[in-house]
Amino acid sequence: MLHELISLINVVIWPAIVLFFLCRFGTAINRFLENLSRLSIKGPGFEVETFNKGAESSANLAAALASKGTIAKGEGNVEQSVLDDVNVVTQAVTPRVLRRAGDAVILWVDDRPNGNRFERQSMEALGIRFVNVVSTDEALERLKNQSFDVIISDMKRPGDDRAGYTLLDELRRKGKDIPYIIYASSNAAQHKEQAKQHGALDATNNPPELFRLVMGALKK
């Protein structure tokens, strides 16, 4: 059933969101392009390219929310969700972030990576690349030979209910201060505070918030 639902989102809902986005949110896109106008790169087709990036990022954020069942049924709710996602993109994607995104590489640690594909695609649209691993050991091995701009980790993995903290604590013990975000099932205040006490940037279960956190880390 889950596979069929994901297929429906990919084939039907995602294109519908893109079309809806293109028809209804020209004002928000104008703000997006106004922010990008401060970039030094200019040339034919530049605004079209950035428009496409913003549209694809926003549509994938909406698809991520839909895939997790966090958009209430009803046309008004879908419309508001898409508008909220447009605003997230326009506010978070500054010229500096867009420049950094093209060179950024993120390590994503999750034993079920397919569950996060829309979130990844929202950032890949901006040029960010991802290395996906499924275990703490695999993540540590990757970190021996490659540098990353941000690490995103789930919390529970087979054999370790606190795997997100296990990896984070080991990295901090080794003196690695890479921005680290917990992306798990809880968005409770106590879990966010606990994550920060371990040295994480933050913890969330919300796709737009994850997007904001990653863009914020790339600004630094």
C-alpha positions as CSV (number, residue, x, y, z in Angstrom):
1,M,0.0,0.0,0.0
2,L,2.8,2.4,0.9
3,H,4.5,1.7,-2.4
4,E,1.3,2.4,-4.3
5,L,0.8,5.7,-2.4
6,I,4.4,6.9,-3.1
7,S,3.9,6.0,-6.8
8,L,0.7,8.0,-6.9
9,I,2.4,11.0,-5.3
10,N,5.2,10.8,-7.8
11,V,3.0,10.4,-10.9
12,V,-0.1,12.4,-10.1
13,I,0.3,14.7,-7.1
14,W,3.8,16.0,-7.8
15,P,3.0,17.2,-11.4
16,A,-0.3,18.7,-10.1
17,I,1.5,20.6,-7.4
18,V,4.0,21.9,-9.9
19,L,1.2,23.1,-12.2
20,F,-0.8,24.6,-9.4
21,F,2.4,26.4,-8.2
22,L,3.2,27.8,-11.6
23,C,-0.4,29.2,-12.0
24,R,-0.9,30.7,-8.6
25,F,2.3,32.0,-7.0
26,G,3.8,34.5,-9.4
27,T,4.2,37.0,-6.6
28,A,6.2,34.7,-4.4
29,I,8.4,33.7,-7.4
30,N,9.0,37.4,-8.1
31,R,10.3,37.8,-4.5
32,F,12.5,34.7,-5.1
33,L,14.0,36.3,-8.2
34,E,14.4,39.7,-6.6
35,N,16.6,38.0,-4.0
36,L,18.6,36.2,-6.6
37,S,19.1,39.4,-8.6
38,R,21.9,40.3,-6.3
39,L,24.0,37.4,-7.7
40,S,26.9,38.4,-9.8
41,I,26.1,35.7,-12.4
42,K,23.9,37.2,-15.2
43,G,23.0,36.0,-18.6
44,P,20.3,34.8,-20.9
45,G,18.0,32.2,-19.3
46,F,19.3,32.9,-15.8
47,E,15.9,33.9,-14.4
48,V,14.2,30.9,-16.1
49,E,16.7,28.6,-14.5
50,T,16.3,30.0,-11.0
51,F,12.5,30.0,-11.4
52,N,12.7,26.3,-12.2
53,K,14.9,25.6,-9.2
54,G,12.5,27.4,-6.9
55,A,9.5,25.7,-8.4
56,E,11.1,22.2,-8.1
57,S,12.2,22.8,-4.5
58,S,8.8,24.0,-3.4
59,A,6.9,21.2,-5.2
60,N,9.1,18.6,-3.6
61,L,8.6,20.0,-0.1
62,A,4.9,19.9,-0.7
63,A,5.2,16.3,-2.0
64,A,7.3,15.4,1.1
65,L,4.6,16.7,3.4
66,A,1.9,14.8,1.4
67,S,3.9,11.5,1.5
68,K,4.1,11.8,5.3
69,G,0.4,12.5,5.6
70,T,0.9,15.9,7.2
71,I,-1.3,17.9,4.8
72,A,-5.0,17.8,5.9
73,K,-7.5,16.9,3.2
74,G,-9.2,19.8,1.4
75,E,-8.3,22.1,-1.5
76,G,-7.7,25.0,0.9
77,N,-5.2,23.1,3.0
78,V,-3.2,21.9,-0.1
79,E,-3.1,25.5,-1.4
80,Q,-1.9,26.9,1.9
81,S,0.7,24.2,2.2
82,V,2.1,24.9,-1.3
83,L,2.1,28.7,-0.5
84,D,3.9,28.0,2.8
85,D,6.5,25.9,0.9
86,V,7.0,28.7,-1.6
87,N,7.7,31.1,1.2
88,V,10.2,28.7,2.8
89,V,12.2,28.6,-0.4
90,T,12.0,32.3,-1.1
91,Q,13.1,33.2,2.5
92,A,15.8,30.5,2.9
93,V,17.5,30.6,-0.6
94,T,19.6,33.7,-0.6
95,P,22.2,34.4,-3.3
96,R,25.0,33.2,-1.0
97,V,23.1,30.0,-0.3
98,L,22.6,29.4,-4.0
99,R,26.3,29.8,-4.7
100,R,27.2,27.5,-1.9
101,A,24.6,24.9,-2.9
102,G,26.3,24.2,-6.2
103,D,29.4,23.0,-4.3
104,A,27.7,21.5,-1.2
105,V,27.7,17.8,-0.3
106,I,25.5,16.4,2.4
107,L,25.9,13.0,4.2
108,W,22.4,11.6,4.9
109,V,22.4,8.6,7.3
110,D,19.1,6.7,7.3
111,D,18.4,3.0,7.0
112,R,15.3,3.8,4.9
113,P,16.6,6.4,2.4
114,N,13.6,6.1,0.0
115,G,11.4,7.7,2.7
116,N,13.3,10.9,2.3
117,R,13.5,11.2,-1.4
118,F,11.3,14.3,-1.8
119,E,13.3,16.1,0.8
120,R,16.5,15.3,-1.0
121,Q,15.0,16.3,-4.3
122,S,14.0,19.7,-2.9
123,M,17.6,20.4,-2.2
124,E,19.1,18.6,-5.2
125,A,17.1,21.1,-7.3
126,L,19.4,23.8,-6.0
127,G,22.6,21.8,-6.9
128,I,23.2,20.1,-3.6
129,R,24.7,16.6,-3.8
130,F,24.0,13.8,-1.4
131,V,25.8,10.7,-0.2
132,N,23.4,8.3,1.3
133,V,24.4,5.6,3.9
134,V,22.3,3.3,6.0
135,S,24.4,2.8,9.2
136,T,26.6,4.5,11.7
137,D,29.6,2.4,10.7
138,E,29.2,3.3,7.0
139,A,28.9,7.0,7.9
140,L,32.1,6.9,9.9
141,E,33.9,5.1,7.1
142,R,32.8,7.7,4.6
143,L,33.9,10.5,6.9
144,K,37.4,9.2,6.9
145,N,37.9,10.0,3.2
146,Q,35.4,12.7,2.3
147,S,34.4,16.1,3.7
148,F,30.8,17.1,4.1
149,D,29.0,20.4,4.6
150,V,26.1,19.0,6.6
151,I,25.1,15.7,8.1
152,I,21.5,14.6,8.4
153,S,20.7,11.6,10.5
154,D,17.6,9.7,11.6
155,M,17.5,8.5,15.2
156,K,16.7,4.8,15.3
157,R,18.5,2.2,13.2
158,P,18.6,-1.6,13.6
159,G,20.4,-2.5,16.8
160,D,20.6,1.1,18.2
161,D,17.6,3.1,19.2
162,R,19.8,6.2,19.7
163,A,21.9,5.8,16.6
164,G,21.6,9.5,15.7
165,Y,23.3,10.4,19.0
166,T,25.8,7.5,18.8
167,L,27.1,9.0,15.5
168,L,27.0,12.6,16.7
169,D,28.8,11.8,20.0
170,E,31.5,10.0,18.2
171,L,32.0,12.9,15.7
172,R,32.2,15.4,18.5
173,R,34.6,13.2,20.4
174,K,36.9,13.2,17.4
175,G,36.6,17.0,17.2
176,K,34.5,17.1,14.0
177,D,32.1,20.1,14.2
178,I,30.2,19.5,10.9
179,P,26.6,20.9,11.2
180,Y,24.5,17.9,12.3
181,I,20.7,17.7,12.0
182,I,18.5,15.0,13.5
183,Y,15.6,14.2,11.1
184,A,13.4,11.7,12.9
185,S,9.8,11.1,14.0
186,S,9.6,13.6,16.8
187,N,9.4,17.4,16.7
188,A,8.8,17.7,20.5
189,A,10.6,20.6,22.3
190,Q,12.4,18.2,24.7
191,H,13.8,16.2,21.9
192,K,15.0,19.3,20.1
193,E,16.7,20.5,23.3
194,Q,18.2,17.1,23.9
195,A,19.6,17.1,20.3
196,K,21.2,20.5,20.9
197,Q,22.8,19.3,24.1
198,H,24.5,16.5,22.2
199,G,25.8,19.1,19.8
200,A,23.3,18.9,17.0
201,L,22.2,22.0,15.1
202,D,18.5,21.0,15.8
203,A,16.1,18.1,15.4
204,T,12.9,18.0,13.4
205,N,10.4,15.8,11.6
206,N,9.1,18.6,9.3
207,P,10.4,18.8,5.7
208,P,10.2,22.6,5.4
209,E,12.0,23.0,8.7
210,L,14.7,20.6,7.6
211,F,15.1,22.7,4.4
212,R,15.5,25.9,6.4
213,L,18.0,24.3,8.7
214,V,20.2,23.0,5.8
215,M,20.0,26.4,4.0
216,G,20.9,28.1,7.3
217,A,23.9,25.8,7.8
218,L,25.1,26.6,4.2
219,K,25.0,30.4,5.0
220,K,27.7,30.0,7.6
